[in-house]
């Protein structure tokens, strides 16, 4: 049989466990987001260089 104090401790432990689970999921999402943004920036640099070349080429043609 659990006492009211035991039940309170169990509830506090469950709340802590859930909070830690949520923090872990948030950290994983943040890390994945940062990886995606880094990948986009890596690829966008190449595309930006290509776009600059096209703009320069078009500027010379009246």
Backbone torsions as a table, in degrees:
resi	resn	phi	psi	omega
1	UNK	NA	135.6	179.3
2	UNK	-96.4	145.6	177.5
3	UNK	-88.7	165.7	177.2
4	UNK	-57.3	-34.6	178.6
5	UNK	-66.8	-42.1	177.9
6	UNK	-61.3	-43.1	179.4
7	UNK	-63.1	-38.9	178.7
8	UNK	-65.7	-41.4	178.4
9	UNK	-65.0	-42.0	178.7
10	UNK	-61.9	-44.4	179.0
11	UNK	-63.1	-40.8	178.5
12	UNK	-64.5	-41.2	178.2
13	UNK	-64.2	-41.8	178.4
14	UNK	-64.8	-39.8	178.4
15	UNK	-64.8	-41.7	177.6
16	UNK	-63.8	-43.2	178.9
17	UNK	-60.9	-44.0	179.7
18	UNK	-65.3	-41.8	178.8
19	UNK	-61.4	-44.6	178.7
20	UNK	-64.6	-37.5	177.8
21	UNK	-63.5	-43.6	178.8
22	UNK	-64.1	-40.7	178.3
23	UNK	-63.8	-41.3	178.7
24	UNK	-63.1	-44.7	177.9
25	UNK	-62.6	-40.7	178.9
26	UNK	-64.4	-41.3	177.9
27	UNK	-63.2	-41.0	178.7
28	UNK	-64.6	-42.9	178.3
29	UNK	-63.3	-43.0	-180.0
30	UNK	-62.4	-43.5	179.8
31	UNK	-63.6	-44.7	179.4
32	UNK	-63.8	-41.1	178.0
33	UNK	-60.6	-45.4	179.3
34	UNK	-62.9	-37.3	177.3
35	UNK	-65.2	-42.2	179.4
36	UNK	-65.1	-44.2	179.1
37	UNK	-62.6	-42.0	178.1
38	UNK	-61.9	-40.7	178.5
39	UNK	-65.4	-42.6	178.3
40	UNK	-62.2	-44.0	-179.8
41	UNK	-63.4	-38.9	178.8
42	UNK	-62.3	-46.9	-178.9
43	UNK	-73.9	-34.0	-178.3
44	UNK	-67.9	-30.3	179.2
45	UNK	-60.9	-43.2	179.0
46	UNK	-65.6	-45.6	-179.3
47	UNK	-64.9	-37.5	178.9
48	UNK	-64.1	-41.3	177.9
49	UNK	-62.8	-42.3	177.6
50	UNK	-63.4	-42.2	-179.6
51	UNK	-64.1	-40.1	179.1
52	UNK	-61.7	-40.6	179.8
53	UNK	-63.3	-42.9	-179.9
54	UNK	-66.1	-39.1	178.8
55	UNK	-65.1	-42.9	179.2
56	UNK	-63.6	-43.2	178.9
57	UNK	-62.2	-43.2	-178.4
58	UNK	-70.1	-29.3	-178.4
59	UNK	-66.3	-27.1	-179.1
60	UNK	-81.5	-11.4	-178.3
61	UNK	-102.1	109.0	-179.5
62	UNK	-74.1	NA	NA
